[in-house]
Amino acid sequence: MTERLLIDGPAGRIDIAIDTPADSPRGVAVIAHPHPLFGGTLDNKVAQALARCFVELGYAAVRSNFRGVGATEGEHDNGEGETDDIEHVARWAMQRYGATAPVLAGFSFGAYVQTRVAKRILPERMALVGVPNGSVTAGRTYASEAVPADTIVIHGELDETVPLANVLDWARPQELPVVLVPGADHFFHRRLHIIRSIIKGAWRN
């Protein structure tokens, strides 16, 4: 069963969901959901798929709602306060589970936030889906940060929110491979199992 908690954060309470494996966790994975102003919550299907994947890999999977979503207090802060909050959640989770470094995972806006968090906490590894970069839909613009060389980056061939060319522009100077899922849109409808398969296949046991 999923454990639900409220913890104190930089701007008030943070709403958290935790899933754990049957045995003692090998570490902790912190997962960030898509844009809260466009319906993103910790219950997003891609965020849930990431959590399930990391539980299957033996990690405690921690999802948190961004500011103004669910029971999380505060207001949307365009990635600034959200970065503070995910860093706070990661440090809290590391202490709770005795981890020396977190896995950082995220989808869409959550992936962007995790690139920023990784500048503050050196992650064990990262897994990012639909990384926004450059101009995307709804007039938004992102400048995602560089990430460690072993980061798993997954993108949909038919992503209508973040054009494939944008994520390649971000990945190219880093010499960072991007795993392309043929026929997948931004939300990976009917292809969530492929995300799990890619990450589990690439993970070091």
N, C-alpha and C positions, 0 to 999 in steps of 0.2 A: 504493500500500500504506500501511496505517496504521503509523506509527512509535510504538513503545512506549518510554517512558523512566521512570526513577525519579529524582526530584529531591529535594533536602533541603528539608524544610518545618518549620514551627513545632513539630510534635510527632513528627518523624521523616520517613521517606521518603514521598513522594507519588507514586502510580502515575498516569501520564499517557499519553493516546493523542492523537496529532496526525495530522490529515489536511490535506493542502495541495493547492492548485490546480496545474495544469500550469505556469502562469506564476508570476512572483514575486508573492507575496501583497500585496494592497492594504492589509492590516491583519491584526488577529488577533481572533478570536471565542473567548471562553472560555465553556464550556457546563457547566452543573451538573445532575447527575442527581437523580432522586427519592429518597425517604427510604430510607436504608440499612437500617433495621431492618425494612423491609417489602419487601425484595428489590431495592431500587434500586442500580444500578451504572452505570458509564459506558457499558455495552453496552445499556442500556435503549433500546427502539425509538424513543421520542420524542427522547431525547438523540442517538441516531444520525441521526434525521431532521433535527434542528437542525444537526448537524455537516455533513451532506451539503448542506443548503441554503446554509450559509455558504461552503463550498468552492465551490459553484456561483456564488456571488456574488463569489468571488475572494479570500476570507479564508483564512488558516491557522486551522483549527478545532481547539481544544485542549479535550479532555475530561479530567477527573481524577476518580479514585475518592475518595469521602469516607473519613474515618478508619474503620479497621477493615474496609474493603472491598477486595477484591483484594490487591494488594501494598502498599496504603497503611497505614502504621503508625498507632498511636494508637487511641483509643476514641471512640465516638459522643459528641458534646458538645452535643446539642440546639440546634445552629445557631451556637453561640458559636465554638468551634474551627473549625467548617466555614467560617465567614465569614473567619476568619484565613487558612485554607488557600487558599480561592479568591482572596482578595486577593493572597496570595503567588504563586500560579500566574499570576495576571493580570500582576503586575509582572515575573515571570520571562519570560513570553511576550512582553510588550511590549519587553523588552530584547533578546530573541532575534531578533525580527522588525522591530525598529526602529519600533514603533508608538508614537504619542504618546498614544493612548487606546484601550482595548479595547471591543469589542462584548461586552456581557454578556447571556447567554441562559441560560434554565433552565426546568426542568419540575418542577411540584409543589413538594416541599421545596426543590429546587434553585432554583426561581423565588423562593421566600421568601429564601433565602440571598443571591441576587443583588440583591434590593432593599436588603439590608444592605451588601453590598459597594459598591453605587453611592453610599453615603454617604461612602465612603473614597476611591474613585477615580471621577472624573467620566468616565462612559462615552461612547464615540462614539455609541452608541445601545443600546437594550435590546429584547429579544424574550422575552416570558414566556408560558408555557403552563400553564394549570391553577394559577394563583396561589392558594395557601392563605391564607385569612383567616378570623378568627373560629373557631368550633368546627367541626371536621371529624371524620371517622371515627376510631375507636379512641381517643376521648377527648382528642384533641390540640387545642390552641388556638394560633392564630398571630396576630401583629399585624404584617403586612407593612408595610414602610416606603413612603412616597410615592416616586414615581419621576419622571424627566423627562417632559415633556409629549409628546414624540415616541415614547414607548415603545409597542411593539406588544404588545397583550395579547390572547391567544386563549383561549377557554374553550368547553368542550363543553356543549351544551344539556342533555344527560342525565348530567352529571357527578355520580356517586354519592358521591364522596369530598369534594369541595368544592362545596356548593350554589351555584348561580348567584347567588342573592341575596347570598351572602357576598362574592363578588368584586365585585359591584355596590356593596355598602356601602363597600368599599375604594376603588373607582374614582370613586364619585360626588363626594366632596369635592374630588377632584383634577381634576374635569371631564375624566376620562380615558376615551376610547372603549374599548369591549371588543368584539372581533370574536367573534361567536357562531357556532359550527359546528353546524348542525342535526343532531340524531341522534347526535352524538358523545358517548361516555362519557369518563371521566377519562383513559383511556389511548389514546384516539383510534384504537381498533381499526378497521382498514380505511379510515382517514381521515388517515393520516400525510401523504399527498400534498397534502392541503388545507392543512396547516400550512406546508409548503414554498411552496405557491402564494401564500398570504396574505403571508408575509414577503417573498418575492421581488417580489411586486406592489407592496408598500409601500416597498421600499428605494430610497434615492436613489443613483443611479449617478454 
